[in-house]
Amino acid sequence: MRMRRIRHLRWFLLAMLFAIGPASFAQDNGPVAVSVVVVKKVKMAPKLAVPGTVVSRYDSHIAAEVDGNVEWVADVGDQIKQGDVVARLDQHLMQMQYDSDSAEVARLRATLHYDQLQATRMERLARANAVAASDRDSAISTRDVDKAQLAEAEAALAKSKYDLEHSQIRAPFPGRVAQRLINPGEYASTGTAVVRLVDIDDIEVSAPAPISVARFLQPGTPVTVLVEGKPVVTKVRTAVPVGDVNSRTVEIRLTISRADALVGEAVRVLLPSAQPKDVLAVPRDALVLREDNTYVFRVSKAGLAERIAVETGSEDGNLVAVDGDLAAGDRVVIKGAERLEAGQKVHAAQAS
């Protein structure tokens, strides 16, 4: 008899648990702590997603300016400062040519000095009728020829100096060596690329924008870039006002930080495709995705969780436009919503 009463009591307790439901049972354990934010009314434009690529503003194949055998080339991955040597050519022949041209300039300067003195003497004697005018003219002509020869030799010396200095190929901007395009022992002619140098700090996003949305893309326009799904809010640096006749697109360039992306990385760019309009927006973390719908949890004045079905729209950074039974000023849960049930008592703290 006693065992029968215990069994009846067990069944009664189980029936009561099913009747009150999990939400009511959770309320008996006290309110659930959640973080909330206020629904905002903001101006937001519908977005068009286009592919983009992270590029460096300074990405160059650094080339030799003189001919010569390659002695040394910077290694792939080397950090290079502006003015650093990225490759060095054999200087022996250039040094010999420079020394030869220097000697020729010195010889011609000495010759010119002598012939200048001679021409001055001949002019003085000619004025005293001590020499023939033809002798004076010959001395002056010799002096002028010496000047022309010296000028030519000095130009050759300057060329030799230029070749010698540029046998060390220097970086025109700071960056990283991304690729070796020649190796020690090879012969480099003028214009031969030796390394690919990329400035990995000064980067931006290049993306094709349809001509139809180009009018919404002025310099400074805020734009969201998705880097591996993570939204990064940036700005339009420039929109090239020349469309491609085949694709009917224009190129846009967006500023971005090295901390957010790498050169060569593929991204998605969300471009405004119409004029902004007033919408209700919530942070992305407020959305609860379910198979049947997308929801947010609103906290009522009584401190109860209310599940509201919404339709999502445009995005702007971390904000997402929503359409549903919401109003500006409503409090929605952004942390703790995954464990909530409709009707649960919550302890809401304003998110920072």
TAFEN-V347744 format. One record per residue. N is the residue number from 1. PHI is phi as a letter, one per 40 degrees, with the letter a starting at -180 (999 if undefined). BURIAL is I if it has 16 or more other ideal C-beta (glycine too) atoms within 10 Angstrom, else O. D_CENTER is the distance of its C-alpha to the mean C-alpha in whole Angstrom. Layout:
[[N/PHI/BURIAL/D_CENTER] [N/PHI/BURIAL/D_CENTER]]
This chain:
[[1/999/O/82] [2/c/O/80] [3/c/O/77] [4/c/O/77] [5/c/O/77] [6/c/O/73] [7/c/O/72] [8/c/O/73] [9/c/O/71] [10/c/O/68] [11/c/O/68] [12/c/O/68] [13/c/O/65] [14/c/O/63] [15/c/O/64] [16/c/O/63] [17/c/O/59] [18/c/O/59] [19/c/O/60] [20/c/O/58] [21/g/O/55] [22/c/O/52] [23/c/O/50] [24/c/O/53] [25/c/O/54] [26/c/I/50] [27/c/I/51] [28/c/O/54] [29/c/O/52] [30/h/O/50] [31/c/O/47] [32/c/I/44] [33/c/O/41] [34/b/I/38] [35/b/I/35] [36/b/I/35] [37/b/I/33] [38/c/O/34] [39/c/I/34] [40/b/O/32] [41/b/O/32] [42/b/O/29] [43/c/O/28] [44/a/I/26] [45/b/I/25] [46/c/I/25] [47/b/I/22] [48/b/I/22] [49/c/O/19] [50/b/I/17] [51/c/O/15] [52/a/I/12] [53/b/I/9] [54/c/I/6] [55/b/I/6] [56/c/I/5] [57/c/O/7] [58/b/I/10] [59/b/I/11] [60/b/I/15] [61/c/O/18] [62/c/I/20] [63/b/I/24] [64/c/I/27] [65/b/I/29] [66/b/I/32] [67/c/I/34] [68/i/I/35] [69/c/O/35] [70/c/I/32] [71/c/O/33] [72/a/O/30] [73/b/I/26] [74/d/I/24] [75/c/O/23] [76/c/O/20] [77/g/O/18] [78/c/O/19] [79/c/O/17] [80/b/I/18] [81/c/O/18] [82/c/O/18] [83/g/O/22] [84/c/O/22] [85/c/O/24] [86/b/I/23] [87/a/I/26] [88/b/I/30] [89/b/I/33] [90/c/O/36] [91/c/I/38] [92/d/O/41] [93/c/O/42] [94/c/I/40] [95/c/O/42] [96/c/O/45] [97/c/I/44] [98/c/I/43] [99/c/O/46] [100/c/O/48] [101/c/I/47] [102/c/O/47] [103/c/O/51] [104/c/I/51] [105/c/I/50] [106/c/O/52] [107/c/O/55] [108/c/I/55] [109/c/O/55] [110/c/O/58] [111/c/I/59] [112/c/I/58] [113/c/O/60] [114/c/O/63] [115/c/I/63] [116/c/I/62] [117/c/O/65] [118/c/O/67] [119/c/I/66] [120/c/O/67] [121/c/O/71] [122/c/I/71] [123/c/O/71] [124/c/O/73] [125/c/O/76] [126/c/I/75] [127/c/O/76] [128/c/O/79] [129/f/O/80] [130/c/O/80] [131/b/I/78] [132/c/O/78] [133/c/O/75] [134/c/O/74] [135/c/O/73] [136/c/I/71] [137/c/O/69] [138/c/O/68] [139/c/I/67] [140/c/I/65] [141/c/O/63] [142/c/I/63] [143/c/I/61] [144/c/O/59] [145/c/O/58] [146/d/I/57] [147/c/O/54] [148/c/O/53] [149/c/I/53] [150/c/I/51] [151/c/O/48] [152/c/O/48] [153/c/I/48] [154/c/O/45] [155/c/O/43] [156/c/I/43] [157/c/I/43] [158/c/O/40] [159/c/O/38] [160/c/I/40] [161/c/O/38] [162/c/O/35] [163/c/I/35] [164/c/I/36] [165/c/O/33] [166/c/I/30] [167/c/I/32] [168/b/O/29] [169/c/I/26] [170/b/I/23] [171/c/I/19] [172/c/O/18] [173/a/I/15] [174/c/I/14] [175/i/I/13] [176/b/I/14] [177/c/I/17] [178/c/I/16] [179/a/O/19] [180/c/I/22] [181/b/I/24] [182/a/I/27] [183/b/O/29] [184/d/O/32] [185/g/O/35] [186/c/O/34] [187/b/O/34] [188/b/I/32] [189/c/O/32] [190/d/O/31] [191/g/O/28] [192/c/I/27] [193/c/I/24] [194/b/I/24] [195/a/I/20] [196/c/I/17] [197/b/I/15] [198/b/I/11] [199/c/I/9] [200/c/I/7] [201/c/O/7] [202/c/O/5] [203/b/I/2] [204/a/I/3] [205/b/I/6] [206/b/O/9] [207/a/I/12] [208/c/I/16] [209/b/I/18] [210/d/O/22] [211/d/O/23] [212/c/O/25] [213/b/I/23] [214/c/I/21] [215/c/O/23] [216/c/I/22] [217/b/I/18] [218/c/O/19] [219/d/O/16] [220/g/O/16] [221/c/I/17] [222/c/O/16] [223/a/I/15] [224/c/I/15] [225/b/I/12] [226/c/O/14] [227/b/I/13] [228/f/O/16] [229/g/O/18] [230/c/O/16] [231/c/I/16] [232/b/I/13] [233/c/O/14] [234/b/I/11] [235/b/O/12] [236/c/I/12] [237/c/O/11] [238/a/O/13] [239/b/I/15] [240/c/O/17] [241/c/O/21] [242/b/O/22] [243/c/I/23] [244/c/O/23] [245/c/O/27] [246/c/O/27] [247/c/O/24] [248/f/O/25] [249/b/I/21] [250/b/I/19] [251/c/O/15] [252/b/I/13] [253/b/I/9] [254/b/I/8] [255/c/I/6] [256/a/I/5] [257/c/O/6] [258/d/O/6] [259/c/O/10] [260/c/I/9] [261/a/I/8] [262/b/O/8] [263/d/I/7] [264/g/O/10] [265/c/I/10] [266/c/O/12] [267/b/I/12] [268/b/I/14] [269/b/I/14] [270/c/I/17] [271/b/I/18] [272/c/I/21] [273/b/I/24] [274/a/O/27] [275/c/O/27] [276/c/O/27] [277/b/O/30] [278/c/O/32] [279/a/I/32] [280/c/I/32] [281/b/I/29] [282/b/I/29] [283/c/I/27] [284/d/O/26] [285/c/I/28] [286/c/I/31] [287/c/I/31] [288/b/I/34] [289/c/O/34] [290/b/O/37] [291/c/O/38] [292/c/O/40] [293/a/O/38] [294/b/I/35] [295/b/I/37] [296/b/I/36] [297/b/I/39] [298/c/I/40] [299/c/I/42] [300/c/O/45] [301/c/O/47] [302/c/O/49] [303/g/O/47] [304/b/I/47] [305/c/I/44] [306/b/I/44] [307/c/I/42] [308/b/I/41] [309/c/O/39] [310/b/I/36] [311/b/O/34] [312/c/O/31] [313/b/O/29] [314/c/I/25] [315/b/I/23] [316/a/I/21] [317/g/I/19] [318/c/O/21] [319/c/I/24] [320/b/I/26] [321/c/I/29] [322/b/I/32] [323/b/O/35] [324/a/I/39] [325/c/O/41] [326/b/I/39] [327/a/O/39] [328/d/O/37] [329/g/O/38] [330/c/I/39] [331/c/I/38] [332/b/I/36] [333/c/I/36] [334/b/I/32] [335/a/O/33] [336/h/I/36] [337/c/I/37] [338/c/O/37] [339/b/O/40] [340/c/I/42] [341/b/I/45] [342/d/O/46] [343/g/O/48] [344/c/I/47] [345/c/I/48] [346/b/I/45] [347/b/O/44] [348/c/I/41] [349/b/O/38] [350/c/O/36] [351/c/O/32] [352/c/O/30]]
